[in-house]
Amino acid sequence: MPQAGVFQYTAIERVRYGSSFEEATAAEAAQLDAKRVFVLASGTLVRETDSLERLKHTLGTKYAGHYDKISAHTPRTAIVEAGNLARDANADLIVTLGGGSVTDGGKMVVLCLANDVRDPADLDRYYTRVADDGASEQPDITAPEVRMVAIPTTLSGGEFNLTAGCTDTARRMKQLYRHRLLAPQTVIFDSAVTVHTPEWLWLSTGIRAVDHAVENLCSTNPLSYVDGTSAHALKLLGRGLTRVKENPNDLDARLDCLNGAWLSMTGAMAGVMKGASHGIGHVLGGTANVPHGHTSCVMLPNVLRYNKSVNAEQQKMVSAAFERPGDDAADIVRELVARLDQPGCLREVGVAQHQLDEIAHKSMHDRYIHTNPRKITSPEQVREILDMAW
C-alpha cells in the first residue's frame, strides 16, 4: 500500500538573504507595517559589536527597546522579564538577533504576549507534557497576534521550527511549547553578522544541523521530500563547516552552512520524527547544561551505532549524502566532529557519571525517545546509549 501522510507547512512566509540584516529588518518592518519593534539580542553581540546600534539606527523611531539577557537553554525567568518589557513597550513586532536560545526566547515572548504570561509559574499551563510511555498532552494556547522576525547567528535551525524550548531552572528540565504561529513570520540570513559567533558555537551548532538531517533520513516516518532536502543539507554542511574551519571569513561557506541548516529543518516542518539523539540532547541541555551543539557532537554517532541493527539501509543514505558510500555513517559523523575540534564524549562536555541515571529517567519524558528507530521502553536502554557516549 502506498505511504499516506500530510505535509504541513509552517507559518513562515519569507526568507530574506543577500542584504545586511539591518536593511532586511527595516524592509520587513515596513512590509508588516510594524510601528513598535522590540529586539531580543545576544548579549555577546551587544557587548562586543555594534550590531544592535546599527539595527537601532536603521529602525529609527520604530525601535521600541531591547533585551539582551537570555542565556543558554532559555530560562523561564529571563523569558518572562523580556515578555513584560515587550508588553510595556507596546511591541507589535519581535525581532531576534542571536543563536538558538535567543530565537527560542523570541518565540516564548510571542507566547507570553498572546497568553498574558506575567510570572514564570504562568508557563506551567502551556508546555507540552510527555508521559514516560510517550503519551503527550498538548494544552490550548491562544494564537499569537504579535509575530517575530528571526536573524540567526548559529546553525541550530530553531528559526524554522514552530516549537520553542524553555528551561524551568527550578526543576532543571527543558520544556517544549508548540503552536504554529510561534514560528517566525520571516527569517533573515546575513553571513557577515555570523563572523562574530564564537568558532566552537558555529561549528557545534553545525553538527546540530547535521543531527537534524541525519535523524530525518533515519526516521520511523520518512518522507521522500524530506529525504531530498536532508541529503542536500548534509552535502552543504559537510563542505561548508570544513571550509569555515579553514577560513572563518569565508562568507560563501557560511551561507552554505545557513542554507544547510534551513534544509535540515524541513523534517521538523513536515512532522518527520527524530530519534534518541534529539531526545537525550534535550535532557542533557536542561539537566546537565550541555550546549545543544555539543549534545549532537557527542550523542549522534552513538545513537547511529545503537540503531544500526534496525535501520542500516537508511544509514546508507547518510553515508551517500556525505559522498562516502560504503563507509559507516557513525564513523563519518564522528570523524567530522573530530575534524572540527569538537567534543566526542560526555566526559568532555562536563557530564558527571552520577548524573547518567537522572538523565536516562528524564529522557523517557521526551517524545523523541519514543520515536527512536530502535524501540526504547525503559531508562535502562537510554543508559546503555549514555554509557556508549561516556
Secondary structure, DSSP 8 states (H G I E B T S, - for coil): ----------S--EEEESS-HHHHHHHHHHHTT-S-EEEEE-HHHHHHSSHHHHHHHHHGGGEEEEE----TT-BHHHHHHHHHHHHHTT-SEEEEEESHHHHHHHHHHHHHHHHT--SGGGGGGTS-EE-TTS-EE-------SS-EEEEESSSS-GGG-SEEEEEETTTTEEEEEE-GGGS-SEEEE-GGGGGGS-HHHHHHHHHHHHHHHHHHHT-SS--HHHHHHHHHHHHHHHHHHHHHHH-TT-HHHHHHHHHHHHHHTHHHHHT----HHHHHHHHHHHHH---HHHHHHHHHHHHHHHHHHHHHHHHHHHHHHTT-TTS-HHHHHHHHHHHTT---SGGGGT--GGGHHHHHHHHTTSGGGGG-SS---SHHHHHHHHHHH-
